[in-house]
């Protein structure tokens, strides 16, 4: 496994997303894009990209939001996806080629990669900015990519208790497997930007102005209309429950799966399993 050049503090994340983390997302790409479609819609509406805009998508993963942006910006603009995961970027490039998209993709750590020549109108991210070990440093580098009039718009999770779609499967899994290591308030992770005051402090330290956080409550269909078993598979392959069960023997996993199945059953509505999610849409100016 070749790990792209990364800031020293981001090496662990680079290793994970170029290994099992990236593989899980690639394997479940279509499913996860479906689950997170309401997030992407909220993000793209807030971003308000226009034809001809130059846009960078940080932590683009398998490219869903970059491809959506490129459809708006068109040939006269630029949609550039940046991610530390080489396998996920390769998948994004395959998708772009399949739809003859103008989107472009770059394997890089946004903390250290020289983005200053981009002169972007907009930087967006769907959950791609919560894993930096030194986020103020990372955002300061990203800010160099923006024009003086440029904007930053990203989506991040609010606190865990407001995201039962993630926490209910995790709670069920940890009845049979040890809980995940407790993260500190400054540690990178899916909920590291849940604290509004912390987000404001980080972006202000990085030189951004007019920082605003809009709370958005969502209903996420964890089955994507494909039936209850897809919701179970999603919980087992992506998210904190999947991490909690990694490396455990079959008997532990079997017991946890039965527990997750029972926990999700009350949410089933035909072929859908809608559950609550909560995000911030964060915006700021360069």
C-alpha positions in Angstrom: 0.0 0.0 0.0 1.5 3.3 -1.1 0.6 6.1 1.3 0.5 9.6 -0.3 2.7 12.4 1.2 0.9 13.7 4.2 1.5 16.1 7.1 3.2 14.2 9.9 0.1 14.6 12.1 -2.2 13.2 9.4 -0.2 10.0 8.7 -2.6 7.8 10.7 -5.6 9.1 8.8 -3.8 8.7 5.5 -3.0 5.0 6.4 -6.6 4.3 7.3 -8.2 5.9 4.2 -5.7 4.3 1.9 -6.4 0.9 3.5 -9.6 -0.5 5.1 -11.4 2.8 5.4 -11.1 3.6 1.8 -11.9 0.0 0.7 -15.1 0.0 2.8 -16.3 3.3 1.2 -15.5 2.1 -2.3 -17.4 -1.2 -1.8 -20.4 0.7 -0.5 -20.1 3.9 -2.6 -23.5 3.8 -4.3 -25.2 2.9 -1.1 -23.5 5.6 0.9 -24.1 8.2 -1.7 -27.8 7.3 -1.5 -27.9 7.5 2.3 -26.1 10.8 2.3 -28.0 12.4 -0.7 -29.9 14.7 1.6 -26.6 16.0 3.0 -25.2 16.6 -0.4 -28.4 18.4 -1.4 -28.2 20.7 1.6 -24.5 21.4 1.0 -24.8 22.2 -2.7 -27.8 24.4 -2.1 -25.9 26.4 0.5 -22.8 26.5 -1.7 -24.7 28.1 -4.6 -22.1 27.4 -7.2 -22.6 28.9 -10.7 -21.5 28.2 -14.2 -17.8 29.2 -14.6 -17.0 29.0 -10.9 -13.7 27.4 -9.8 -14.6 25.0 -7.0 -12.4 22.7 -4.8 -14.1 19.8 -3.0 -11.9 18.8 0.0 -12.1 15.2 1.1 -14.0 14.3 -2.0 -13.9 10.6 -1.5 -15.4 8.7 -4.4 -16.4 11.9 -6.0 -20.2 12.3 -5.7 -20.1 16.0 -4.7 -17.3 16.9 -7.1 -19.3 15.4 -10.0 -22.4 17.3 -8.9 -20.4 20.5 -8.7 -18.9 19.9 -12.2 -22.3 19.5 -13.7 -23.0 23.1 -12.5 -19.7 24.8 -13.2 -19.4 23.3 -16.7 -16.6 23.5 -19.1 -16.0 27.1 -18.4 -15.4 26.4 -14.7 -13.4 23.9 -12.7 -14.5 21.2 -10.3 -11.5 19.7 -8.5 -11.8 17.0 -5.9 -8.9 16.5 -3.4 -8.5 13.5 -1.1 -5.8 11.7 0.8 -7.2 8.3 -0.3 -5.6 7.1 -3.6 -8.1 4.2 -4.0 -11.1 6.5 -3.5 -9.7 9.1 -6.0 -9.2 6.3 -8.5 -12.9 5.4 -8.1 -13.9 9.0 -8.5 -11.9 9.2 -11.8 -13.6 6.1 -13.1 -17.0 7.7 -12.4 -16.0 10.9 -14.0 -14.8 9.1 -17.1 -18.0 7.1 -17.3 -20.2 10.2 -17.4 -17.7 12.3 -19.5 -17.5 14.7 -16.6 -15.2 17.8 -16.6 -14.4 17.0 -12.9 -10.8 16.5 -12.0 -9.3 14.8 -9.0 -6.1 15.0 -7.0 -4.5 12.7 -4.4 -3.2 15.1 -1.8 -3.2 16.2 1.8 -5.0 19.5 1.9 -2.9 20.5 5.0 0.3 20.7 3.0 -0.5 20.6 -0.7 0.2 23.9 -2.5 -3.3 25.0 -3.6 -2.5 28.7 -4.0 -2.5 28.6 -7.8 -6.1 27.5 -7.9 -7.7 30.9 -7.3 -10.9 29.2 -6.4 -14.3 30.9 -6.0 -15.5 28.2 -3.6 -14.2 25.4 -1.4 -16.8 22.8 -0.3 -16.7 19.6 1.7 -19.1 16.8 2.7 -17.6 15.4 5.9 -14.0 15.7 4.5 -12.6 18.2 7.0 -13.2 16.6 10.5 -10.2 14.3 10.3 -7.3 16.8 10.3 -5.1 16.5 13.3 -4.4 20.3 13.2 -7.5 21.7 11.5 -6.5 25.4 11.9 -3.3 24.7 10.0 -5.3 22.7 7.4 -7.9 25.5 6.9 -5.2 28.2 6.7 -3.6 26.3 3.8 -7.0 25.8 2.1 -7.7 29.5 2.5 -4.7 30.2 0.3 -6.5 28.5 -2.6 -9.4 31.0 -2.5 -9.7 34.3 -4.2 -10.1 37.3 -1.8 -13.8 37.1 -2.5 -13.9 33.3 -2.2 -16.1 31.3 0.2 -15.9 28.1 2.2 -19.0 25.9 2.7 -18.9 22.5 4.4 -21.1 19.9 6.1 -20.2 18.3 9.4 -22.0 16.2 11.9 -23.6 17.8 15.0 -23.4 16.0 18.3 -23.8 12.2 18.5 -27.1 12.1 20.4 -28.7 14.0 17.4 -27.5 11.3 15.0 -29.4 8.1 15.9 -28.8 6.7 12.5 -25.1 6.2 13.6 -25.5 5.9 17.3 -28.3 3.3 17.6 -26.3 0.6 15.6 -23.1 1.5 17.6 -24.9 1.1 21.0 -26.3 -2.2 19.8 -22.9 -3.4 18.7 -21.2 -2.5 21.9 -23.5 -4.7 23.9 -21.3 -7.5 22.6 -18.0 -5.7 21.6 -15.9 -3.3 23.7 -16.7 0.4 23.1 -14.5 2.4 20.8 -11.7 4.4 22.4 -13.1 7.7 23.7 -11.9 10.6 21.6 -10.8 13.8 23.2 -12.6 17.1 22.2 -9.7 18.1 19.9 -9.1 14.6 18.4 -10.0 14.1 14.7 -13.2 12.0 14.1 -16.7 12.2 12.7 -18.0 14.4 15.5 -14.9 16.6 16.0 -16.7 19.6 14.6 -20.0 19.1 16.5 -19.1 22.0 19.0 -20.1 25.3 17.4 -17.6 27.3 19.5 -14.7 25.0 18.4 -15.6 25.4 14.7 -15.7 29.2 15.0 -12.4 29.2 16.8 -10.6 27.0 14.2 -11.9 29.0 11.2 -11.1 32.4 12.8 -7.6 31.1 13.7 -7.2 30.1 10.0 -8.1 33.7 8.9 -11.7 33.2 7.8 -14.3 35.8 8.4 -18.1 35.9 8.7 -18.3 32.4 10.0 -21.9 31.0 10.2 -23.3 27.6 11.3 -26.8 26.6 10.2 -28.2 23.5 11.9 -30.0 21.2 9.5 -32.1 18.2 10.7 -32.4 15.3 8.2 -34.1 12.0 7.6 -31.6 9.5 6.2 -32.9 6.3 4.7 -30.3 3.8 5.7 -31.7 1.3 3.3 -32.0 3.7 0.4 -35.3 2.1 -0.5 -33.7 -1.3 -1.1 -35.0 -3.2 2.0 -34.1 -3.8 5.6 -31.1 -6.0 4.8 -29.4 -3.1 3.1 -29.7 -1.0 6.3 -28.1 -3.8 8.3 -25.3 -4.1 5.7 -24.7 -0.4 5.8 -24.4 -0.3 9.6 -21.9 -3.2 9.4 -19.7 -1.8 6.7 -19.6 2.0 7.3 -19.6 4.1 10.5 -18.8 3.6 14.2 -20.6 0.2 14.6 -18.5 -1.3 11.8 -15.3 0.0 13.5 -16.4 -1.4 16.9 -16.8 -4.9 15.3 -13.6 -4.9 13.3 -11.4 -7.9 14.2 -13.8 -9.6 16.5 -14.6 -13.3 16.2 -17.7 -14.6 14.3 -19.6 -15.3 17.5 -19.3 -11.7 18.7 -20.2 -10.4 15.3 -23.2 -12.7 15.0 -24.5 -11.6 18.4 -24.0 -7.9 17.5 -25.7 -8.3 14.2 -28.7 -9.8 15.9 -28.7 -6.9 18.3 -28.4 -4.3 15.5 -31.3 -6.0 13.6 -33.5 -5.7 16.7 -32.5 -2.1 17.2 -33.3 -1.0 13.6 -36.5 -3.0 13.2 -38.8 -0.3 14.7 -37.6 2.1 12.1 -38.5 -0.1 9.1 -41.1 1.4 6.8 -41.5 -1.1 3.9 -38.3 -1.0 1.9 -37.1 2.1 3.7 -35.4 2.5 7.1 -35.5 6.3 7.8 -33.6 7.5 10.8 -32.6 10.9 12.1 -29.4 12.8 11.3 -28.2 16.3 12.2 -25.5 18.4 10.5 -24.1 21.8 10.5 -23.8 23.7 7.2 -20.8 25.9 7.9 -19.9 28.9 5.8 -17.2 31.5 5.9 -15.4 34.1 3.7 -11.8 34.3 2.9 
